[in-house]
Amino acid sequence: MLLSLNGKTMLALCMLCLFDAAATDVGLQLEYIREANPVMRMLYETDRFLFYAVKAGMPLLLWWMCASFDGRR
């Protein structure tokens, strides 16, 4: 199926998203980069935990949505 994502693929996606969050965090702290996404910038400036939660939560939400839609077919 087009939306079917196996566990290894989702694990890799989650790991990449967490690496992205950590690399972005380090880059922001060292002032090498700035967050261009205004929503993520607001989350980062409000609370880093929220920033990491959204970065980690998005692939999990995608996984859940794909599993839900795949089960309906």
Backbone hydrogen bonds, N-H to C=O, Kabsch-Sander energy under -0.5 kcal/mol:
donor,donor_aa,acceptor,acceptor_aa,energy
10,M,6,N,-2.2
11,L,7,G,-2.6
12,A,8,K,-2.3
13,L,9,T,-2.3
14,C,10,M,-2.8
15,M,11,L,-2.5
16,L,12,A,-2.4
17,C,13,L,-2.3
18,L,14,C,-2.3
19,F,15,M,-2.4
20,D,16,L,-2.6
21,A,17,C,-2.3
22,A,18,L,-2.6
23,A,19,F,-3.1
24,T,20,D,-2.5
25,D,21,A,-2.5
26,V,22,A,-2.5
27,G,23,A,-2.4
28,L,24,T,-2.6
29,Q,25,D,-2.6
30,L,26,V,-2.5
31,E,28,L,-0.8
32,Y,27,G,-2.4
33,I,27,G,-1.4
36,A,34,R,-0.6
41,R,37,N,-2.6
42,M,38,P,-2.1
43,L,39,V,-2.3
44,Y,40,M,-2.7
45,E,41,R,-2.6
46,T,42,M,-1.9
47,D,43,L,-2.9
51,F,47,D,-1.6
52,Y,48,R,-2.7
53,A,49,F,-2.8
54,V,50,L,-2.6
55,K,51,F,-2.3
56,A,52,Y,-2.6
57,G,53,A,-2.4
58,M,54,V,-2.0
60,L,56,A,-1.0
61,L,57,G,-2.7
62,L,58,M,-2.4
63,W,59,P,-2.4
64,W,60,L,-2.4
65,M,61,L,-2.7
66,C,62,L,-2.7
67,A,63,W,-2.4
68,S,64,W,-2.4
69,F,65,M,-2.7
70,D,66,C,-2.5
71,G,67,A,-1.7
72,R,68,S,-0.6
72,R,69,F,-0.7
73,R,69,F,-0.5
73,R,70,D,-0.8
